[in-house]
Amino acid sequence: MSGSDRLAVVALEGSGRARGEMYGAAARDLIREAASRWRAHVLDKAPTSAAGYLAALVQDTAYRAAVTRYAPDLIDEISGIAYGAGVDEDTIFAINLLDEEWTLRERLSSSGAGHHCTSLGQASAGPAPVLVAQNLDLDAWMDGLQVVLELAPVDDGDEQQPAALVPSLAGMIGTMSLNAHGLGVALNTMAQLPSAADGLPVAFVVRLLARQRDVTSAEALLRALPHASGQNYLLGDPNEVLDVECSGAGAVSITLEASAIAHTNHPLRDHPRPFDDPRADFRGRDFTTKSEERLHHAAQALSHRRLGVDDLKHLLSQPPIRRGDGEDPGHSLFGLVMECSSSPVLHMSAGEPRVDNFTTHHVNSGAQRSTLLHG
């Protein structure tokens, strides 16, 4: 069984380049390992030359310009990570283009991908908090690179950023988030929706969402931003749950049925837009069937009764929600359950989700330590 018994936690202060340098220095060895694996499994297996593929992803798109416009401190953070870890800046930026790299690869080679996720949201009931849960399904070569970023609050006058816990992979600025306001963010790839080479990449959207106060402000942000990739964002705060499907064509909010929602890798909107690239036909019915199977399983579990934290851990630990059994090419890299309350709590597995390997993390709104920890 894959996965580690230890989960790296990186506590960060400040913002912009200073925060990035702190991240790069504190997690230097892990980030260098991530960069080495990324080159071996992504660049060296690219459908073009490695140099040409990196240029096509980083230089020949307007992703960097979009980040500079909508999140300038995060482009500075990328520079800081690269400097602190001693890794080429283009490589660090490219590592943060997780979904966008899949889009490029699929357009150039029409090769499918087995890394897709299941997310769930459950409204509050009496004293029971809103819960948001997800398995992050990625390639097995990423195992061991899992981290939790503990972001200290920022108050620079013009902008206040709450403390946040940001599950991620070494070198990335974030994959999901839970902040001190109790706003939790989970997400799912929807590669069949339109992409945009001048949109804001997913990792940077996640970090901007981590600054929002509630579901309402998060929804407004998702509607205002240009999106680089088809992506579903499942949002929860202490009062409600909301689901927003985003793509290069805009954002559509999904009505919550009853008190819970599940989402996988196909649109739930009434009139889904078609593939933006005809070469994406390789996904075909098999892809849709697997996504629908996971959605049905998750929705059925949510419909039977209200699930607690331990129930959700169990659900994330079992097929088909947990990927990788039998002929399933996917791999569940980690699972998480977020308690979206006035005292937010993140439960995250150390590697492939099992009921016994989740660790508990509380959002600390005070000062953070700038060291790499293992818990």
Secondary structure, DSSP 8 states (H G I E B T S, - for coil): ----S--EEEEE-S-HHHHHHHHHHHTHHHHHHHHHHHIIIIITT-SS-HHHHHHHHHTSSSHHHHHHHH-HHHHHHHHHHHHHHT--HHHHHHHT-HHHHHHHHHHHH--------EEEEE--BTTB-EEEEEEEE--GGGTT-EEEEEE--EE-SS-EE--EEEEEETT-S-SSEEETT--EEEEEE-TTS---TTSB-HHHHHHHHTT-SSHHHHHHHHHHS-BSS-EEEEEE-SS-EEEEEEETTEEEEE---TTEEEE-SS--SSS----SSGGGGGGHHHHHHHHHHHHHHHHHHHHHS---HHHHHHHHTSTTTS--STT----EEEEEEEEESSS-EEEEESSS--TT-EEEEE---S----SEEE-
